[in-house]
Structures are given as C-alpha cells and as structure tokens.
Amino acid sequence: MSQPSLRRSVGPFLLTLYGLGNIVGAGIYVLLGEVAGAAGSTAPLAFLLAMAVAALSALTYGELAAYYPRASGEAVYLDRAFGLRTLSLGAGLAIAVAGIVSAAALARGFAGYFAELIPVPNWVGIVGIVGILTGVAVWGIQQSLRASAVMTVLQVAGLLMVIAGLSDALGELPDRAGELLPGMAVEAWMGLWIGGFLAFYAFIGFEDMVKIAEEVRRPRRDMPLAVLAALGGAALLYLVLAAGVVLALDPATLAGTEAPLAVIYEATTGRGGEVITLFGLVATLSGVLAQLIMASRLLYGLAEEGWLPGVLARVSPRTRTPIPATLIVAGIILILALAFPVAGLAGMTSALILAVFAGVNLGLWGLRRQHPDWGVGIAPRWVPPTALLATLFLAGGGLASLMR
C-alpha cells in the first residue's frame, strides 16, 4: 500500500489570505509597543526599513518557490544551490525552530490579550489555545486555511478600527512628517536600527507560505503572486498604523504593555478596548495556527527527503495531514510559550529568520552565477546580492540591541 501524500487543493485566494494572516498575526498585535519603545518617533521608518528588507527576500522566495514547489522549502533551495546536505538540513531546522519560537511568542501574546478579558493565569490561555489549534491543524489543510482566512479578515478589520481611531492624528501627517525623522542624533539612528530589527518580526510569515507549496494547485503561477500580495497588504497596514500611533501617543507609553493596540484604541477613541482585545485574540490565533502548519509541513518535507526520521513523513490517510510532525511541533511550542517572554522569543525568531534569508539569497545568487538563464523571471539578477547585504545589515540591529 502506497504512502498517502498531501492533497493539492489550495488556490490563490486562500493562499494569499493564509500568508496575510500569518504576517499580520506574527507581531503587530503583540510587538508594536516594543518597536515604539525602541525606535520612538521613528517607528514608522523602522517598519519601512523592515519592509524593504523583507520585500527583497520575498522576491527571492517567489522565484525559488515557483521553481521548487516543495514542503521542505529553504532546505531544498540550498541543497540545489550548494549540494551540502548538512547546510540544507541546518537551514530547514532553523526555519522550523523559528516558526516554533514565533508560535510560542504569539501564544504568549494570546494569553496577554485573553487576560484583559478574563483574569486567568497565562498558562491556562497558552495550554488551551495550543491544544485547540493543534486539533484544527490535524483536521485538514482546507479546514485549517479556511479557519485562517476567517481569522485574517477579522484581524485586518481590527487594525482598520484602530487606524480609524487615529484618523485625526493621521490628518496632521503632512504638517508633522518631520517629527518622524531621526535627525542628526546618533541615539535616534541607533533606535531606528534596533526598531527595524524588532519590526522585522512583524513581516515574517511570507516565507512560511512556501511550505504548503505541495498543497497548492498551480504553484508556479500562484506562489510568487500570493507572496508579494500578502507582504504588500501587511506593509500598507503597518505603515499607516505606526505613523498614526507615534503622532497620537508618546511611544514610551506602549513599551510596557502586552496588548498595545487595545491601549491605543482606548486612548484615541475614549471607548473600552475590549473589542480590540477580541481582535487581538483572533490575530494571535491566526499566527499560531499558521506557524504550526508551517513547521509541521517543514518537518514532513525534511523527512520526505530522507533527512529526518521517516515517522515525521507519515500522513494520515483520512485527514491527509502529517499528524506525528504536527504533534511534535505543538509540544515544543507549548514548552517554549510557558518558559520565555514575548520580546525574547521575537528576537530569537528574527535572528534565525535573517540568518536563513541570508543563506537563501546567497543560494539564488549562486544558482544564477552557475546558470545565467535559471529561474522563472520573478527576481531580477540584482535582487539576491542586495537582499543578502540588507539582511546582514538588519541582523546588526539585533546585535546592537544586545549591547545597548
């Protein structure tokens, strides 16, 4: 009897919403206060810096995912570029770990928002949400992505409500744009650099889309378009939101809260922040589910390549999902979420992702040097080396934050 395979059933609409939900759920509801605390009034520029770095690597990912639509993602890309199994496996495991750590950060974010509604210990919210989402992920990819799509629409609606509350401040943007610039102070530029590193966490997620490439009906056409559409939609929301926040509030007031958007909504509208808290819960749910799916598919893909134990490549004949890989990922998420704070988890995630992005961009650059006509034409030749330098620069912001 042949081994069941993943079901190729995902179209461009669900794929884009999955990516958008993954990106938006991966930080803005949880980390905006941390970015504002580090970058101050330059927080919008910090998001712009992070977006530029992410966009360059998104072009690289779109190119590689269209050509190699495999669940093992970065591991296969690096294997095809360099032929070094240890490097490829290391990159794949680094992405899996980054996804797991990110999900743990979001699970803690969920607990923070949940405690705003019902005062229960954080561990109750963490255990409950990881358990429920594991059941959804095991149920099936179509069911998981439909649930993710609904949550994406809701979390974007929440962001739009906060932006509407900031409309007066945004109306002052033409006259106050100079306040968002760092000026000549070295400390301001250092804050922008560190803020860009932290803000990068809010853009990761598009790279996770490639892990479900084996479940996309037309990956060569749909993967690049969906990656860029999801990243562009998230970037527009983030930039408008960050500009409004620093014009309306003192960024320092947000640095210590685990539910920053609820605080912003209360301050700008005079209404209770419970409704935004609900949207924050949805956003973190979406992010945890997306990362859980990504990491389990990546472990499945690595096992399918023969690089990890075969048990991780087992697919349920009924649900057509990799149940052993999903359960292992869920268990590690639970342990990390109970043990580490949000900012520390986010920093670890960003550092791992930036390291892998550097490797993937180097891989595409190498493929193009060996075979000038290689690829499907998504990423121009100048993109991989530029993206490589940009990721290394932003990674320096993480080192600067440790020395501050």
Phi and psi in degrees as a GROMACS rama.xvg file:
@    title "Ramachandran Plot"
@    xaxis  label "Phi"
@    yaxis  label "Psi"
@TYPE xy
-74.5889  152.884  SER-2
-70.6543  129.098  GLN-3
-60.3654  148.324  PRO-4
-113.422  170.181  SER-5
-67.7994  149.872  LEU-6
-89.5826  125.301  ARG-7
-86.8273  90.8109  ARG-8
-137.273  3.95817  SER-9
-94.6136  127.986  VAL-10
-97.8242  178.417  GLY-11
-65.7496  -34.2155  PRO-12
-66.299  -52.0339  PHE-13
-63.8045  -36.0568  LEU-14
-63.5492  -44.1317  LEU-15
-65.9134  -42.962  THR-16
-65.207  -36.614  LEU-17
-60.5313  -46.051  TYR-18
-65.0667  -44.6745  GLY-19
-62.5497  -43.7315  LEU-20
-64.2429  -36.6548  GLY-21
-65.8826  -43.2474  ASN-22
-69.2066  -52.694  ILE-23
-64.3375  -38.0479  VAL-24
-71.6798  -18.58  GLY-25
-91.5792  46.7479  ALA-26
148.087  -41.9122  GLY-27
-64.387  -35.5077  ILE-28
-73.7743  -19.9919  TYR-29
-108.906  -36.3267  VAL-30
-107  -3.24967  LEU-31
-56.8412  -39.6417  LEU-32
-63.9996  -38.12  GLY-33
-65.1623  -41.8823  GLU-34
-65.3185  -44.0526  VAL-35
-63.1997  -37.5197  ALA-36
-66.5555  -34.6162  GLY-37
-81.4003  -43.4081  ALA-38
-96.5114  -15.6528  ALA-39
60.4187  -133.441  GLY-40
-69.8253  -12.6371  SER-41
-89.6696  12.9639  THR-42
-53.877  -42.4153  ALA-43
-58.987  -39.3284  PRO-44
-68.2642  -32.4515  LEU-45
-62.6973  -42.6697  ALA-46
-66.1868  -37.3689  PHE-47
-64.723  -42.1764  LEU-48
-60.804  -48.2429  LEU-49
-62.2838  -38.8909  ALA-50
-63.5204  -42.5722  MET-51
-62.0595  -43.0148  ALA-52
-64.7378  -44.0833  VAL-53
-64.728  -39.5788  ALA-54
-63.4999  -39.7346  ALA-55
-61.7722  -46.0338  LEU-56
-70.0246  -28.0438  SER-57
-62.8195  -37.8013  ALA-58
-62.9109  -42.0094  LEU-59
-62.4529  -45.1814  THR-60
-63.8206  -40.5815  TYR-61
-59.4642  -42.456  GLY-62
-61.5461  -51.0225  GLU-63
-70.081  -38.3544  LEU-64
-67.4873  -34.1677  ALA-65
-67.3142  -34.7272  ALA-66
-86.3946  -36.4161  TYR-67
-123.931  78.9192  TYR-68
-79.0711  76.6504  PRO-69
-122.899  147.788  ARG-70
-65.3373  -24.7175  ALA-71
-79.4913  -2.83423  SER-72
47.3352  -118.351  GLY-73
-56.5331  -33.5632  GLU-74
-61.8358  -43.2022  ALA-75
-68.4315  -40.9753  VAL-76
-58.094  -46.9174  TYR-77
-71.6855  -33.172  LEU-78
-64.3692  -42.1847  ASP-79
-69.4454  -31.2557  ARG-80
-78.9812  -42.1879  ALA-81
-118.186  -20.1736  PHE-82
67.7142  22.173  GLY-83
-106.602  104.509  LEU-84
-61.699  -40.4483  ARG-85
-62.6792  -44.0831  THR-86
-62.3252  -43.8214  LEU-87
-64.881  -45.4691  SER-88
-64.3977  -41.1305  LEU-89
-60.726  -42.6341  GLY-90
-64.9688  -42.6767  ALA-91
-61.992  -43.8471  GLY-92
-67.6611  -34.2986  LEU-93
-63.2245  -42.1206  ALA-94
-66.0539  -41.2429  ILE-95
-61.1462  -44.6013  ALA-96
-62.949  -42.2318  VAL-97
-60.7504  -42.1163  ALA-98
-64.7331  -40.3745  GLY-99
-65.785  -43.7213  ILE-100
-65.0546  -40.5859  VAL-101
-61.4278  -44.0445  SER-102
-61.8213  -37.0095  ALA-103
-64.7243  -41.3004  ALA-104
-61.4231  -41.7303  ALA-105
-71.5092  -33.6336  LEU-106
-63.3532  -38.41  ALA-107
-67.6901  -36.8722  ARG-108
-61.4855  -40.9038  GLY-109
-58.4312  -45.3935  PHE-110
-61.4989  -36.9219  ALA-111
-64.2421  -45.5716  GLY-112
-68.3204  -38.7498  TYR-113
-63.4817  -38.1387  PHE-114
-66.7319  -21.1255  ALA-115
-67.4801  -28.7412  GLU-116
-93.629  -47.9455  LEU-117
-128.972  115.979  ILE-118
-73.5541  86.9755  PRO-119
-123.619  158.691  VAL-120
-58.9126  147.788  PRO-121
-56.1497  -36.8252  ASN-122
-63.9882  -28.2139  TRP-123
-64.8837  -48.4025  VAL-124
-63.4172  -39.4678  GLY-125
-65.195  -51.0322  ILE-126
-62.7477  -42.3449  VAL-127
-62.4789  -46.1295  GLY-128
-73.9006  -36.9755  ILE-129
-64.7736  -39.9187  VAL-130
-63.7286  -45.6082  GLY-131
-64.6469  -45.883  ILE-132
-70.3299  -28.0013  LEU-133
-63.5935  -40.204  THR-134
-62.4706  -40.1948  GLY-135
-64.6169  -44.616  VAL-136
-63.4527  -36.0997  ALA-137
-71.4468  -29.8252  VAL-138
-59.3461  -44.9189  TRP-139
161.445  155.129  GLY-140
-69.6953  -40.351  ILE-141
-63.2048  -44.9385  GLN-142
-63.2085  -40.447  GLN-143
-64.5019  -45.2132  SER-144
-71.6643  -32.3816  LEU-145
-66.9325  -42.1414  ARG-146
-61.9852  -41.5389  ALA-147
-63.5983  -38.8625  SER-148
-64.1016  -42.6639  ALA-149
-62.4528  -44.0701  VAL-150
-66.3111  -33.7599  MET-151
-62.9212  -46.6277  THR-152
-59.0766  -42.385  VAL-153
-67.3747  -42.2793  LEU-154
-70.8805  -33.2787  GLN-155
-66.6397  -38.181  VAL-156
-60.527  -39.1309  ALA-157
-62.9057  -43.0446  GLY-158
-62.4415  -40.0943  LEU-159
-65.4277  -34.2531  LEU-160
-65.0135  -41.6928  MET-161
-65.6578  -42.2861  VAL-162
-62.3932  -38.6781  ILE-163
-61.5871  -38.4984  ALA-164
-66.498  -21.128  GLY-165
-95.5297  9.97707  LEU-166
-59.4441  -38.1914  SER-167
-63.1886  -44.4999  ASP-168
-65.5855  -40.246  ALA-169
-65.7328  -30.825  LEU-170
-64.5949  -22.5124  GLY-171
-88.2031  -1.99676  GLU-172
-56.4269  -44.5436  LEU-173
-57.7654  -35.8883  PRO-174
-84.3023  -21.558  ASP-175
-114.9  12.8966  ARG-176
-57.676  -32.2234  ALA-177
-61.1493  -24.5051  GLY-178
-68.3475  -18.5729  GLU-179
-88.1976  -4.72068  LEU-180
-90.509  150.984  LEU-181
-78.0342  -15.6341  PRO-182
69.4179  -149.627  GLY-183
-102.833  -5.35534  MET-184
-71.6347  130.115  ALA-185
-61.974  -37.6491  VAL-186
-61.826  -37.0702  GLU-187
-66.3593  -41.1107  ALA-188
-67.8943  -36.7404  TRP-189
-64.4434  -41.2763  MET-190
-63.1283  -39.1949  GLY-191
-62.7048  -43.4397  LEU-192
-62.9741  -48.157  TRP-193
-66.4698  -41.6732  ILE-194
-60.4542  -37.9035  GLY-195
-62.7199  -39.5053  GLY-196
-62.2292  -46.5296  PHE-197
-66.56  -40.9147  LEU-198
-64.5666  -26.3677  ALA-199
-56.834  -32.2951  PHE-200
-58.7446  -31.5737  TYR-201
-75.6781  -9.21429  ALA-202
-105.083  -15.2638  PHE-203
-68.5173  151.144  ILE-204
137.077  -34.3618  GLY-205
-64.1248  -33.2943  PHE-206
-68.1689  -22.4977  GLU-207
-71.7548  -21.7301  ASP-208
-60.887  -31.8762  MET-209
-69.2916  -17.7618  VAL-210
-73.0919  -15.9857  LYS-211
-105.145  20.1109  ILE-212
-60.5942  -30.9648  ALA-213
-72.555  -9.46795  GLU-214
-109.831  7.24687  GLU-215
-94.6341  135.352  VAL-216
-65.1484  -46.1337  ARG-217
-128.2  75.3857  ARG-218
-63.2104  -34.861  PRO-219
-64.3584  -35.0769  ARG-220
-88.3226  -44.4612  ARG-221
-83.1907  -31.4339  ASP-222
-62.1481  -52.3914  MET-223
-62.0287  -42.4482  PRO-224
-64.1917  -43.7411  LEU-225
-67.5482  -39.5388  ALA-226
-60.006  -48.8353  VAL-227
-70.0975  -37.8112  LEU-228
-65.2775  -42.5037  ALA-229
-65.5861  -44.148  ALA-230
-65.7539  -42.3293  LEU-231
-63.6066  -41.8283  GLY-232
-63.6596  -43.094  GLY-233
-65.2516  -41.426  ALA-234
-61.5643  -42.4802  ALA-235
-61.3351  -44.8977  LEU-236
-62.7438  -44.2717  LEU-237
-63.8206  -45.1773  TYR-238
-65.3324  -43.2488  LEU-239
-64.4466  -44.5676  VAL-240
-63.5689  -47.0193  LEU-241
-63.7976  -40.4597  ALA-242
-62.7795  -44.876  ALA-243
-63.3994  -38.9951  GLY-244
-64.946  -47.822  VAL-245
-73.4895  -20.5054  VAL-246
-81.0202  -28.1019  LEU-247
-93.8365  -29.7764  ALA-248
-133.5  158.489  LEU-249
-74.069  118.197  ASP-250
-54.0856  -30.5476  PRO-251
-62.6705  -26.0269  ALA-252
-70.3354  -18.5691  THR-253
-93.4254  -14.8263  LEU-254
-63.6023  -28.7008  ALA-255
-100.493  4.92897  GLY-256
-101.701  145.304  THR-257
-94.0018  -1.26178  GLU-258
-132.437  65.248  ALA-259
-62.7252  -37.4599  PRO-260
-69.6237  -31.6677  LEU-261
-65.7068  -39.7747  ALA-262
-63.5552  -43.352  VAL-263
-61.3064  -45.5012  ILE-264
-63.3752  -42.5951  TYR-265
-62.4281  -42.8631  GLU-266
-69.7008  -33.3436  ALA-267
-93.9964  -20.9375  THR-268
-112.885  -19.2123  THR-269
77.4553  1.79502  GLY-270
-96.3704  163.978  ARG-271
-65.5072  149.182  GLY-272
-90.0863  12.9889  GLY-273
-61.8563  -39.5358  GLU-274
-65.6024  -38.6671  VAL-275
-69.6646  -33.3696  ILE-276
-59.453  -40.888  THR-277
-62.7694  -43.6567  LEU-278
-64.1424  -36.6052  PHE-279
-62.3366  -39.2376  GLY-280
-60.8452  -43.8012  LEU-281
-63.156  -43.0923  VAL-282
-61.1186  -45.2178  ALA-283
-69.4796  -33.9656  THR-284
-58.5873  -48.031  LEU-285
-60.0545  -44.2233  SER-286
-64.8125  -42.7219  GLY-287
-62.9672  -44.3303  VAL-288
-61.9209  -44.5343  LEU-289
-62.5612  -43.2702  ALA-290
-69.2047  -35.4237  GLN-291
-63.2952  -43.5605  LEU-292
-63.4539  -47.7205  ILE-293
-58.3568  -53.5437  MET-294
-64.2096  -37.7481  ALA-295
-67.7062  -39.2128  SER-296
-67.1371  -34.5567  ARG-297
-68.7242  -44.8038  LEU-298
-61.1964  -40.5189  LEU-299
-58.4561  -46.6923  TYR-300
-64.2956  -40.4705  GLY-301
-65.3537  -39.0986  LEU-302
-68.3365  -36.9302  ALA-303
-63.0646  -33.8423  GLU-304
-74.7671  -8.84729  GLU-305
87.7142  14.628  GLY-306
-97.2726  -14.0224  TRP-307
-131.293  165.514  LEU-308
-53.2887  140.532  PRO-309
-60.526  -23.4279  GLY-310
-60.0981  -30.2441  VAL-311
-72.0944  -15.2953  LEU-312
-92.8556  2.06198  ALA-313
-73.1335  132.604  ARG-314
-116.826  132.545  VAL-315
-65.9546  128.144  SER-316
-65.8647  -20.3549  PRO-317
-87.9912  -48.7858  ARG-318
-95.5241  -15.4473  THR-319
56.9209  38.9119  ARG-320
-124.604  152.172  THR-321
-81.7183  84.7035  PRO-322
-63.5866  -46.694  ILE-323
-58.6281  -43.6636  PRO-324
-63.5194  -39.1001  ALA-325
-65.0551  -42.6264  THR-326
-67.8836  -37.9388  LEU-327
-65.563  -44.7754  ILE-328
-59.8794  -45.5685  VAL-329
-60.617  -40.3438  ALA-330
-63.8321  -40.9066  GLY-331
-69.6859  -39.559  ILE-332
-55.6579  -46.0208  ILE-333
-60.9702  -44.4883  LEU-334
-63.174  -47.0973  ILE-335
-65.8563  -41.6969  LEU-336
-62.9039  -31.9791  ALA-337
-80.1835  -15.6652  LEU-338
-108.228  -22.3566  ALA-339
-128.791  151.178  PHE-340
-77.4838  164.78  PRO-341
-61.1527  -50.6611  VAL-342
-61.2362  -40.449  ALA-343
-65.2822  -41.6374  GLY-344
-64.6291  -42.1659  LEU-345
-63.7485  -42.1518  ALA-346
-62.743  -42.4725  GLY-347
-61.8674  -41.5658  MET-348
-62.7563  -49.0972  THR-349
-59.3412  -43.0813  SER-350
-62.6856  -44.6321  ALA-351
-64.0449  -45.1691  LEU-352
-64.3128  -42.6573  ILE-353
-62.1322  -39.7427  LEU-354
-62.3247  -43.1045  ALA-355
-69.3073  -39.7323  VAL-356
-57.2667  -42.2425  PHE-357
-59.3565  -44.3063  ALA-358
-65.0568  -41.6032  GLY-359
-66.6797  -42.101  VAL-360
-64.8212  -38.5496  ASN-361
-63.6157  -36.7697  LEU-362
-64.3067  -45.6152  GLY-363
-64.8037  -39.6149  LEU-364
-59.1935  -43.5683  TRP-365
-65.1542  -41.758  GLY-366
-61.3415  -40.8135  LEU-367
-68.1892  -34.1567  ARG-368
-70.7043  -36.433  ARG-369
-75.2614  -37.2461  GLN-370
-134.322  89.3825  HIS-371
-54.1355  -28.1383  PRO-372
-97.2948  10.1557  ASP-373
-68.4661  146.742  TRP-374
109.488  -174.821  GLY-375
-115.189  4.42635  VAL-376
88.0837  20.5025  GLY-377
-80.4638  -46.2079  ILE-378
-105.668  117.869  ALA-379
-58.0561  162.459  PRO-380
-62.6287  -27.5859  ARG-381
-79.0255  -12.1862  TRP-382
-67.369  -51.3035  VAL-383
-57.4361  -48.4891  PRO-384
-65.8006  -36.6106  PRO-385
-65.2035  -43.7544  THR-386
-64.2625  -36.5445  ALA-387
-61.6783  -48.2773  LEU-388
-63.9693  -38.8889  LEU-389
-65.3615  -40.6102  ALA-390
-67.595  -38.9911  THR-391
-64.7448  -39.5656  LEU-392
-62.4333  -45.931  PHE-393
-68.4301  -33.8214  LEU-394
-60.3182  -31.1183  ALA-395
-61.1648  -29.403  GLY-396
-62.44  -33.7328  GLY-397
-67.5963  -40.5417  GLY-398
-64.5113  -39.1445  LEU-399
-63.0009  -36.7526  ALA-400
-65.3632  -32.0148  SER-401
-72.4627  -30.5337  LEU-402
-87.9871  -8.97471  MET-403
